[in-house]
Amino acid sequence: MLKRKNCEECSASFAPARKEQRYCSKSCASVKKGKMRTGQKTGPRKGWVYSSWIDRDGYVIRYAALHPFCGGRRIIKEHVMVMEIGIGRRISSLEVVHHENGDRRDNRIENLRLMTRSEHSKLHGSNWKGRGRNALGQFA
């Protein structure tokens, strides 16, 4: 039987299955080998080119492969990414980012405000009924 070892990534104690095992799990091994680096393709970096486009609702969309809220297509709305960089943490599932001037393409940090979902519903709830899409398919 092999002695217990400490994981080289998270320092957790584990019983190795074989002598050369250095990590407690596949996720620790992947992080150390660079396959799942924290922050990989989740925000703007100098010199990196990110594809972006406008969705049918008028929001700027960015490619963000490892973002926790990116979904199956590996994309995220740019105003969420800008707000997360501005506040220095991920937004929770109970929070939304509101555009102060109503322009969905204006993603300057001074135009964005972090709100709870209930505050945002109260703000927009009065004009929700009868709100339809314009000729471009965007919410008017």
KOLRO-251743 format. One record per residue (C-alpha): x, y, z; residue number from 1; chain. Coordinates in steps of 0.2 Angstrom, whole numbers, always signed. Example, Ala and Ser with C-alpha at 12.3 -4.5 7.8 and 13.67 -1.06 7.14 Angstrom:
BEGIN
PT      xx      yy      zz     i   ch
PT     +62     -22     +39     1    A
PT     +68      -5     +36     2    A
! end
This chain:
BEGIN
PT      xx      yy      zz     i   ch
PT      +0      +0      +0     1    A
PT      +6     +17      -5     2    A
PT      +8     +32      +8     3    A
PT      -4     +46      +7     4    A
PT      +2     +61      -3     5    A
PT      -2     +79      -4     6    A
PT      -9     +86     -21     7    A
PT      +3     +98     -30     8    A
PT     -12    +109     -35     9    A
PT     -24    +110     -20    10    A
PT     -13    +103      -6    11    A
PT     -27     +90      -1    12    A
PT     -21     +74      +6    13    A
PT     -25     +58      -5    14    A
PT     -21     +40      -6    15    A
PT     -13     +38     -24    16    A
PT     -18     +23     -35    17    A
PT      -1     +22     -42    18    A
PT     +16     +28     -37    19    A
PT     +18     +42     -49    20    A
PT      +1     +50     -46    21    A
PT      +4     +69     -41    22    A
PT     -14     +76     -41    23    A
PT     -29     +71     -31    24    A
PT     -41     +73     -46    25    A
PT     -42     +76     -64    26    A
PT     -48     +93     -62    27    A
PT     -32     +98     -51    28    A
PT     -21     +90     -65    29    A
PT     -30     +99     -79    30    A
PT     -28    +116     -70    31    A
PT     -10    +113     -67    32    A
PT      -7    +108     -85    33    A
PT     -16    +123     -91    34    A
PT     -31    +115     -99    35    A
PT     -43    +124     -87    36    A
PT     -34    +140     -82    37    A
PT     -44    +152     -72    38    A
PT     -50    +167     -83    39    A
PT     -45    +159     -99    40    A
PT     -55    +168    -113    41    A
PT     -67    +176    -101    42    A
PT     -62    +194    -102    43    A
PT     -53    +207    -113    44    A
PT     -34    +205    -113    45    A
PT     -22    +216    -122    46    A
PT     -17    +209    -139    47    A
PT     -31    +196    -139    48    A
PT     -44    +196    -153    49    A
PT     -62    +191    -148    50    A
PT     -76    +189    -160    51    A
PT     -91    +199    -156    52    A
PT    -108    +202    -164    53    A
PT    -125    +210    -161    54    A
PT    -139    +198    -156    55    A
PT    -157    +200    -161    56    A
PT    -161    +209    -145    57    A
PT    -148    +222    -149    58    A
PT    -135    +216    -136    59    A
PT    -116    +215    -140    60    A
PT    -111    +196    -138    61    A
PT     -93    +190    -135    62    A
PT     -85    +173    -136    63    A
PT     -80    +167    -118    64    A
PT     -77    +148    -118    65    A
PT     -75    +145     -99    66    A
PT     -86    +158     -92    67    A
PT     -98    +150     -79    68    A
PT    -114    +158     -87    69    A
PT    -108    +155    -106    70    A
PT    -120    +141    -110    71    A
PT    -118    +128    -124    72    A
PT    -113    +141    -137    73    A
PT     -99    +148    -126    74    A
PT    -104    +166    -128    75    A
PT    -109    +179    -115    76    A
PT    -116    +197    -116    77    A
PT    -103    +210    -116    78    A
PT    -111    +221    -103    79    A
PT    -110    +207     -90    80    A
PT     -92    +204     -94    81    A
PT     -88    +223     -92    82    A
PT     -98    +224     -75    83    A
PT     -88    +208     -69    84    A
PT     -72    +216     -73    85    A
PT     -77    +233     -65    86    A
PT     -83    +225     -48    87    A
PT     -69    +212     -48    88    A
PT     -81    +197     -46    89    A
PT     -93    +186     -55    90    A
PT    -111    +192     -54    91    A
PT    -123    +180     -45    92    A
PT    -138    +172     -53    93    A
PT    -149    +184     -43    94    A
PT    -141    +200     -51    95    A
PT    -143    +208     -68    96    A
PT    -134    +222     -76    97    A
PT    -145    +237     -82    98    A
PT    -141    +250     -95    99    A
PT    -144    +267     -88   100    A
PT    -147    +276    -104   101    A
PT    -156    +261    -112   102    A
PT    -143    +259    -126   103    A
PT    -139    +241    -126   104    A
PT    -123    +244    -137   105    A
PT    -116    +256    -124   106    A
PT    -106    +245    -113   107    A
PT     -96    +259    -103   108    A
PT     -95    +255     -85   109    A
PT    -102    +272     -80   110    A
PT    -118    +267     -91   111    A
PT    -120    +250     -82   112    A
PT    -128    +247     -65   113    A
PT    -129    +231     -55   114    A
PT    -146    +227     -49   115    A
PT    -156    +213     -41   116    A
PT    -169    +204     -52   117    A
PT    -183    +211     -42   118    A
PT    -177    +229     -43   119    A
PT    -175    +227     -62   120    A
PT    -192    +220     -63   121    A
PT    -199    +235     -54   122    A
PT    -190    +247     -65   123    A
PT    -196    +239     -81   124    A
PT    -212    +231     -75   125    A
PT    -224    +245     -78   126    A
PT    -220    +246     -97   127    A
PT    -218    +227    -100   128    A
PT    -236    +224    -107   129    A
PT    -238    +228    -125   130    A
PT    -220    +229    -128   131    A
PT    -216    +221    -144   132    A
PT    -202    +219    -157   133    A
PT    -197    +232    -170   134    A
PT    -194    +228    -188   135    A
PT    -176    +222    -184   136    A
PT    -183    +209    -172   137    A
PT    -177    +219    -157   138    A
PT    -187    +223    -142   139    A
PT    -193    +241    -144   140    A
! end
